[in-house]
Amino acid sequence: MATPMTPERFQDRWEAFKGEPQQVSGIWGLYSSIAEMEGSGDILDEHASWTCGWWSVMATPPARRLTPRSSPS
């Protein structure tokens, strides 16, 4: 039986993110799962409300790119 994750536990994952290979792989898995959902364009849009709020304190998001097979660059 699946155990639902609370918002607090979900946030814990992001606070612990250091770009380690298993974490990057998890991000790509999460992205893939979201992309397969109906309405995912609203979530994965560069101008979605959550992304604008996320970066509101920064002039621009960092240029860091992650790939499942490499370290952050």
C-alpha positions as a Python dict, from the first residue, in 0.01 Angstrom:
ca = {
    (1, 'M'): (0, 0, 0),
    (2, 'A'): (130, 344, -92),
    (3, 'T'): (209, 592, 183),
    (4, 'P'): (99, 946, 92),
    (5, 'M'): (372, 1206, 135),
    (6, 'T'): (287, 1522, 326),
    (7, 'P'): (386, 1861, 188),
    (8, 'E'): (639, 1889, 472),
    (9, 'R'): (811, 1562, 377),
    (10, 'F'): (808, 1664, 10),
    (11, 'Q'): (978, 1991, 108),
    (12, 'D'): (1240, 1796, 306),
    (13, 'R'): (1359, 1638, -20),
    (14, 'W'): (1421, 1979, -176),
    (15, 'E'): (1600, 2116, 127),
    (16, 'A'): (1837, 1817, 121),
    (17, 'F'): (1908, 1848, -254),
    (18, 'K'): (2279, 1867, -332),
    (19, 'G'): (2283, 1751, -692),
    (20, 'E'): (2397, 1398, -607),
    (21, 'P'): (2342, 1141, -885),
    (22, 'Q'): (2052, 964, -710),
    (23, 'Q'): (1887, 1300, -642),
    (24, 'V'): (1925, 1415, -1001),
    (25, 'S'): (1781, 1084, -1117),
    (26, 'G'): (1487, 1138, -883),
    (27, 'I'): (1426, 1485, -1026),
    (28, 'W'): (1419, 1343, -1378),
    (29, 'G'): (1179, 1070, -1265),
    (30, 'L'): (952, 1328, -1103),
    (31, 'Y'): (965, 1543, -1417),
    (32, 'S'): (873, 1243, -1634),
    (33, 'S'): (580, 1154, -1408),
    (34, 'I'): (450, 1512, -1418),
    (35, 'A'): (497, 1532, -1798),
    (36, 'E'): (275, 1224, -1843),
    (37, 'M'): (-13, 1380, -1648),
    (38, 'E'): (-305, 1555, -1813),
    (39, 'G'): (-258, 1930, -1771),
    (40, 'S'): (117, 1897, -1714),
    (41, 'G'): (179, 2195, -1941),
    (42, 'D'): (39, 2418, -1670),
    (43, 'I'): (291, 2281, -1420),
    (44, 'L'): (596, 2257, -1645),
    (45, 'D'): (552, 2596, -1811),
    (46, 'E'): (847, 2832, -1753),
    (47, 'H'): (598, 3100, -1650),
    (48, 'A'): (381, 2885, -1421),
    (49, 'S'): (283, 3064, -1102),
    (50, 'W'): (497, 2832, -885),
    (51, 'T'): (810, 2900, -1094),
    (52, 'C'): (758, 3275, -1088),
    (53, 'G'): (719, 3267, -711),
    (54, 'W'): (1019, 3037, -675),
    (55, 'W'): (1249, 3281, -852),
    (56, 'S'): (1083, 3604, -737),
    (57, 'V'): (1379, 3696, -514),
    (58, 'M'): (1631, 3639, -791),
    (59, 'A'): (1674, 3846, -1106),
    (60, 'T'): (1708, 3529, -1314),
    (61, 'P'): (1718, 3158, -1239),
    (62, 'P'): (2062, 2997, -1224),
    (63, 'A'): (2206, 2858, -1547),
    (64, 'R'): (2277, 2522, -1382),
    (65, 'R'): (2170, 2228, -1597),
    (66, 'L'): (2117, 1877, -1464),
    (67, 'T'): (2122, 1559, -1665),
    (68, 'P'): (2055, 1211, -1534),
    (69, 'R'): (2400, 1092, -1642),
    (70, 'S'): (2621, 1378, -1533),
    (71, 'S'): (2695, 1610, -1246),
    (72, 'P'): (2546, 1957, -1233),
    (73, 'S'): (2732, 2199, -1456),
}
